[in-house]
């Protein structure tokens, strides 16, 4: 069954069919939320909020784009809104650009042969990268998260961001350049 067929059933009163959309797109929404929030619990909560918001707005889905594209837009907007509200964002660990799940330092100590000093350095590096990523303009941050974290092709990112593939490529290149500058400036300070 296609997403549009499921949506038609839900809108016709078979509300329990919405779980099929949730099951189909939950990992994508969660990965995107993690790309912005960098905390599993926050990403889980926001994933639920996104699906509630999508359900409440389902009747406004016009089907001129794929449901996943529409859902990405909701997810990105919700993620950006959440990060704006989180004053303590930089206190959280960040593994998003590298595709790893967040781990607490205590978990790392138990699972790793690294000594505590090396673990503290790794945690400091993650926070440093998170700070650099968070300082990017929203459009650059969105493009780099969708590209590197969600591993989406530029064509799909362009559709999600409602822009051209060339603009997406430029945003990703500027984001990488800005990250290099910010991270190398941090190295020089040390």
Residue pairs with C-beta under 8 A, 6 or more apart in sequence:
1 20
3 21
3 24
3 66
3 67
3 68
4 63
4 67
6 17
6 18
6 20
6 21
7 21
7 58
7 61
7 63
7 67
9 17
10 17
10 18
10 21
10 55
10 58
11 58
11 59
18 55
18 58
21 51
21 54
21 67
22 51
25 67
25 68
25 71
26 47
26 51
28 68
28 71
28 72
28 150
29 47
29 50
29 51
29 71
29 75
30 43
30 44
30 47
31 149
31 150
32 72
32 75
32 76
32 79
32 145
32 146
32 149
32 150
33 42
33 43
33 46
33 47
33 50
33 75
33 78
33 79
34 40
34 43
34 96
34 101
34 102
34 149
35 79
35 96
35 145
35 146
35 149
35 150
36 76
36 79
36 80
36 82
36 83
36 141
36 145
37 43
37 46
37 79
37 82
37 83
37 86
37 89
37 92
38 89
38 92
38 93
38 94
38 95
38 96
38 102
38 130
39 92
39 93
39 102
40 101
40 102
42 82
42 86
42 92
46 78
46 79
46 82
49 78
50 71
50 74
50 75
50 78
53 74
53 78
54 70
54 71
54 74
57 74
61 67
61 70
65 159
66 159
69 156
69 159
69 160
72 146
72 160
73 160
73 162
76 142
76 146
76 160
80 138
80 142
83 89
83 134
89 130
89 134
90 127
90 130
90 131
90 134
91 127
92 102
92 130
93 102
93 103
93 104
93 123
93 126
93 127
93 130
94 102
94 126
94 127
94 129
94 130
94 133
95 101
95 102
95 103
95 126
96 133
96 145
96 149
97 129
97 133
97 144
97 148
97 149
99 149
103 111
105 119
105 120
105 123
108 114
108 119
108 122
109 116
109 119
112 119
114 122
128 183
128 186
129 179
129 183
132 178
132 179
132 182
132 183
132 186
133 141
133 144
133 145
133 179
134 141
135 178
135 182
136 144
136 175
136 178
136 179
139 161
139 171
140 171
140 172
140 174
140 175
140 178
141 175
142 161
142 171
143 157
143 161
143 168
143 171
143 172
143 175
144 171
144 172
144 175
144 176
144 179
146 152
146 156
146 157
146 160
146 161
147 154
147 157
147 168
147 172
152 160
154 165
154 168
154 169
154 172
155 165
157 168
158 164
158 165
158 167
158 168
161 167
161 168
